[in-house]
């Protein structure tokens, strides 16, 4: 298996795991463009809404297998617990476990 077809097994604890395909630069750009079209809900910041959407569509694209008996589908990816979703997002190259990747400019806060 060459580096273009690599997957990574992520330990989710208690014997559970998920296998993910890391993001390519091209895929990340396309997913960010798709996430930028999300409608912002009441009381939600645009960057927050885009970050969550980017996380969701990225996991749909990158999760290839898991130990759960339910199949990997868009609907089941959407049901992932929050902590697991962000652990997997970090494993494929997005943001951190705690927050979605912001889609705006990097912060200038120090």
C-alpha positions as CSV (number, residue, x, y, z in Angstrom):
1,X,0.0,0.0,0.0
2,X,1.5,3.3,-1.1
3,X,1.2,6.6,0.8
4,X,-1.7,7.8,-1.4
5,X,-3.9,5.0,0.1
6,X,-2.9,5.2,3.7
7,X,-5.4,4.9,6.5
8,X,-4.9,5.5,10.2
9,X,-6.5,3.5,13.0
10,X,-7.6,5.8,15.9
11,X,-8.0,4.2,19.3
12,X,-11.4,5.4,20.8
13,X,-10.9,3.6,24.1
14,X,-12.7,0.5,25.5
15,X,-11.5,-1.6,22.5
16,X,-13.3,0.7,20.1
17,X,-11.5,2.1,17.0
18,X,-12.1,3.9,13.8
19,X,-10.1,3.9,10.6
20,X,-9.6,7.2,8.8
21,X,-8.0,8.4,5.6
22,X,-6.0,11.6,6.1
23,X,-7.1,14.7,4.2
24,X,-5.2,15.9,1.1
25,X,-4.7,19.6,0.4
26,X,-7.1,19.3,-2.5
27,X,-9.8,17.6,-0.5
28,X,-9.4,20.1,2.4
29,X,-9.9,23.0,0.0
30,X,-13.0,21.5,-1.6
31,X,-14.5,20.6,1.8
32,X,-13.8,24.2,3.1
33,X,-15.6,25.6,0.1
34,X,-18.6,23.4,0.6
35,X,-18.7,24.3,4.3
36,X,-18.6,28.0,3.5
37,X,-22.1,27.7,2.0
38,X,-23.8,26.6,5.3
39,X,-26.7,28.7,6.6
40,X,-26.0,30.2,10.0
41,X,-28.6,29.5,12.6
42,X,-30.0,31.9,15.2
43,X,-27.4,32.7,17.9
44,X,-24.6,31.0,15.9
45,X,-21.5,32.6,14.7
46,X,-20.6,32.1,11.0
47,X,-17.2,30.7,11.8
48,X,-18.7,28.3,14.3
49,X,-21.3,27.0,11.9
50,X,-18.8,26.6,9.2
51,X,-16.4,24.8,11.5
52,X,-19.0,22.3,12.6
53,X,-20.1,21.7,9.0
54,X,-16.5,21.3,7.9
55,X,-16.1,18.7,10.6
56,X,-19.2,16.8,9.6
57,X,-18.5,16.6,5.9
58,X,-14.8,15.8,6.5
59,X,-15.7,12.8,8.7
60,X,-18.2,11.6,6.1
61,X,-15.4,11.7,3.6
62,X,-12.5,10.3,5.8
63,X,-14.0,7.7,8.1
64,X,-13.6,4.4,6.2
65,X,-14.2,1.8,8.9
66,X,-15.0,1.4,12.6
67,X,-15.5,-1.3,15.3
68,X,-19.1,-0.4,15.8
69,X,-21.5,-3.0,14.4
70,X,-23.5,-0.3,12.5
71,X,-22.1,0.4,9.0
72,X,-20.2,3.6,8.2
73,X,-22.8,5.8,6.6
74,X,-23.5,9.5,6.4
75,X,-26.3,9.1,8.9
76,X,-24.2,7.1,11.4
77,X,-21.3,9.5,11.1
78,X,-23.8,12.3,12.0
79,X,-24.7,10.3,15.1
80,X,-21.1,10.1,16.4
81,X,-20.7,11.5,20.0
82,X,-19.2,14.9,20.1
83,X,-15.9,13.8,21.7
84,X,-15.3,11.0,19.2
85,X,-16.2,13.2,16.3
86,X,-13.5,15.8,17.2
87,X,-10.9,13.1,18.1
88,X,-11.4,11.7,14.6
89,X,-11.3,15.2,13.0
90,X,-8.0,15.9,14.7
91,X,-6.7,12.5,13.4
92,X,-7.4,13.4,9.8
93,X,-5.9,16.9,10.1
94,X,-8.6,19.3,11.3
95,X,-8.4,21.6,14.3
96,X,-8.4,20.2,17.8
97,X,-10.6,17.8,19.8
98,X,-12.2,20.7,21.7
99,X,-13.3,23.0,18.9
100,X,-14.0,22.9,15.2
101,X,-11.5,24.4,12.7
102,X,-12.4,28.0,12.2
103,X,-12.9,28.9,8.5
104,X,-11.8,32.5,8.9
105,X,-8.5,34.2,9.3
106,X,-6.2,32.9,12.1
107,X,-6.6,34.7,15.4
108,X,-4.3,37.6,16.2
109,X,-5.0,37.2,20.0
110,X,-1.9,36.5,22.1
